[in-house]
């Protein structure tokens, strides 16, 4: 199902989440370039964490994580708090929401036995989140590829951490492995 830049409403995303949770007919879902508030995706991610039929999931170019710019839901609560405590309070609320999203993404990666491809390009992943996703990938049942580019957290250190955690092969490593295999084959043929 492709809903690229479909301008899905929050209620539409809830209905989509409920439908995904109740059917096994959808194997591919692309909802890239829909610009909803991060909170709208929580219902969908909850459904996706329970879905066992999705093989390809593209969430790219959507803001999945809240920061101070997306904290509109807290403005009412903020006015009830003293000014010096406001920043701390908002940070606690934002961290709780973001932790919920990270946990849902982890569940999708770890427990979905059919998920092969996950695209999280430009979704606002921090470095800590990228590293956490890398650690989660070790326990993935079926995931073959994941896209994390254009995120603020895709630093060289995070990429190195993920590569070491999942024992990923770089192009250089693959070329070396291919060269070694050819050497072994030629040695075997000469014997």
C-alpha positions in Angstrom: 0.0 0.0 0.0 1.5 3.3 -1.1 0.4 6.5 0.7 3.3 8.7 -0.3 2.6 12.4 0.4 -1.1 11.5 0.8 -1.6 14.2 3.4 -3.2 11.6 5.7 -5.1 13.1 8.6 -4.5 12.0 12.2 -7.9 10.2 12.2 -7.0 8.6 8.8 -3.7 7.3 10.4 -5.7 5.9 13.3 -8.0 4.1 10.9 -5.0 2.8 8.9 -3.4 1.6 12.2 -6.6 -0.3 13.2 -6.9 -1.8 9.7 -3.3 -3.0 9.7 -3.8 -4.5 13.2 -6.9 -6.5 11.9 -5.6 -7.7 8.5 -2.8 -9.8 7.1 -3.4 -8.6 3.5 -1.0 -5.6 3.7 2.6 -6.7 3.2 4.1 -3.4 2.1 3.4 0.0 3.5 4.9 3.3 2.3 3.7 6.4 4.2 6.7 8.5 3.5 6.4 12.3 3.1 3.3 12.7 5.3 3.8 15.6 7.6 1.8 14.9 10.6 2.7 15.6 14.2 4.8 12.9 15.8 2.0 11.9 18.2 -0.2 10.8 15.3 2.2 8.0 14.4 2.1 6.4 17.9 -1.2 4.6 17.1 0.2 3.3 13.8 3.5 2.2 15.3 1.5 0.3 18.0 -0.4 -1.6 15.3 2.8 -2.2 13.3 4.5 -3.6 16.3 1.8 -6.2 16.5 1.5 -6.9 12.7 3.1 -10.0 11.4 2.4 -9.5 7.7 4.4 -6.3 6.8 7.6 -7.1 4.9 8.5 -3.6 3.7 7.9 -0.5 5.8 8.8 3.0 4.7 8.3 5.8 7.3 10.9 8.1 5.7 10.6 11.9 5.7 8.2 12.0 8.6 8.9 13.4 12.0 8.5 10.5 14.4 10.2 12.2 17.4 9.1 15.2 19.3 11.3 18.1 20.2 10.6 21.6 21.6 9.2 22.6 18.2 6.5 19.9 18.3 5.4 20.4 21.9 2.1 22.0 21.2 0.2 19.5 23.3 2.1 20.7 26.4 1.3 24.4 26.1 -1.8 24.1 28.3 0.0 22.3 31.0 3.0 24.6 30.6 0.9 27.6 31.7 0.1 26.0 35.0 3.8 25.5 35.9 6.3 28.0 37.2 8.6 29.4 34.5 11.8 27.9 36.0 10.3 24.4 36.0 8.7 24.6 32.5 11.8 23.5 30.5 12.4 20.6 32.8 8.8 19.5 32.7 8.6 19.7 28.9 11.8 17.7 28.6 10.4 15.0 30.9 7.2 14.8 28.8 9.1 14.8 25.5 11.5 12.1 26.7 8.6 9.9 27.8 6.9 10.2 24.5 10.1 9.6 22.5 11.0 6.6 24.7 7.6 5.2 23.8 8.3 5.6 20.1 11.7 4.0 20.4 10.2 1.1 22.3 7.6 0.6 19.6 10.3 0.7 16.8 12.3 -1.8 18.8 9.3 -4.1 19.0 8.7 -3.8 15.3 12.3 -4.7 14.6 12.7 -7.5 17.2 9.4 -9.3 17.0 8.2 -9.0 13.4 9.1 -12.3 11.7 8.3 -11.1 8.2 9.8 -7.6 8.1 12.6 -7.5 5.5 13.1 -3.8 4.8 12.7 -0.7 7.1 13.2 2.8 5.9 13.6 5.4 8.6 15.4 8.1 6.5 14.9 11.7 7.8 12.7 10.7 10.8 14.5 12.8 13.4 16.5 10.0 15.0 19.1 11.1 17.5 22.5 9.4 17.9 21.4 7.5 21.0 18.3 6.3 19.1 20.3 5.2 16.1 22.6 3.2 18.4 19.7 1.7 20.2 18.1 0.6 16.9 21.5 -0.9 16.0 21.5 -3.0 19.2 17.9 -4.0 18.6 18.8 -5.2 15.1 20.9 -8.0 16.6 17.7 -9.6 17.7 15.8 -9.0 14.5 14.1 -12.1 13.2 14.1 -11.3 9.5 15.3 -7.7 8.8 17.7 -7.6 5.8 18.0 -3.8 5.4 17.4 -0.6 7.2 17.8 3.0 6.0 18.8 5.6 8.5 20.3 8.4 6.4 19.4 12.1 6.7 18.9 11.8 10.5 20.8 14.0 12.9 22.0 11.0 14.8 23.8 9.2 11.9 27.2 10.3 13.0 30.3 8.3 12.2 30.4 7.1 15.8 26.8 5.8 15.6 27.5 4.1 12.2 30.6 2.4 13.6 28.6 1.3 16.7 25.9 -0.3 14.5 28.4 -1.9 12.2 30.2 -3.5 15.1 27.0 -4.5 16.8 25.5 -6.3 13.9 28.7 -7.4 12.2 27.9 -5.5 9.1 30.0 -5.7 6.0 31.2 -2.6 4.3 31.8 -2.6 0.5 35.6 -2.9 1.2 35.0 -5.9 3.4 32.8 -7.5 0.8 35.4 -7.0 -1.9 38.1 -8.5 0.3 35.8 -11.5 1.0 35.2 -11.9 -2.7 38.9 -11.7 -3.4 39.6 -14.3 -0.7 36.9 -16.6 -2.1 38.4 -16.4 -5.6 41.9 -17.2 -4.1 40.5 -20.2 -2.3 38.7 -21.4 -5.5 41.8 -21.0 -7.6 43.9 -22.9 -5.0 41.3 -25.6 -4.9 41.2 -25.8 -8.7 45.0 -26.0 -8.9 45.1 -28.9 -6.4 
